[in-house]
Amino acid sequence: MGEIMKFRAMIKKSDTWWIGWLVDLPGVNAQEKTREELLESLKIGAEDLLSTAVPFEAEAQMTTIEIPAPEWTLENRG
């Protein structure tokens, strides 16, 4: 099995529905009747988005950047 990626999900109950979205993947959102179904729909949405081919333009370069984790992250709490 490959590496596991983690994404932050904002979820909440709204009347009889669970709604949520992935903070780190704009456009991935869902609405389901149960929390479990919502989380599964968000996983499927993320997999679909990440498996979409990214077209490259001539002369373009893809790279990554690194930034320090913000102070509010759990990893930085003592």
N, C-alpha and C positions, 0 to 999 in steps of 0.2 A: 504494500500500500504506500502511496506517496505521502509527501509532506502535508500536514494539516495547516490550513490558513484560518485565522480568526478575524472576525469583523464585529464591530460594535453594533448591536441592534437596540433600537428604542422601541419598546412595546408597551401597550396599555389596553385596558378594557374600556370600551366605549359602548354603553348600553349592553346589548347582548352580543356584540362583536369584539374580537381582539384585532387591533390594528398595529402595524409596525413598519419600520423601515430600517435600512442599514445606513448608518452614518457615513461609513467609509466607501460605500458604493452608491452614489446618487442614482436614483431611478429604480432601485430595488425596494419595493414596498409591497405589502399584502394586507388582506383583511380576511379573517377566518372566524369560525364559530368557537374554536377552542384554542388555547395557548399552544398546545402541541402542534395543531394543524398550522398555526401561524408560523411557528419556528420552522417547520418543514417547508412551507411555501417560501419563506425567506431564503432558506438554503438552496432550494431549486432556482429561485431568481438569481442568486449569486452565481451558481454554477452556470446558468444560461448566459449571464453577462460576461463572465470570465472566459467562456468557451467561444465567444464571438470573435471572429477574425478582425484584426485591426489593420486597416489598409495603410500602407506606407507611401509617402510621397517621395519622389526623386529628391535626393540631396538631404532628406530629413534624417534625423538621428533620434533613437529612443535611448534614454538614459534614466538613471534613478538619482534621487537626492536623499541625503540623510539630514534629519533635524533632531535636536534633543527632544526627548519626551517632555510634554508639558508637566508642570508641577502638580497638577490635579490628578494625574494618573495614579492608579493603585500601586504601580511598580515603584513610584517615588515616595510613597508614604512609609514612614519609619515605623 
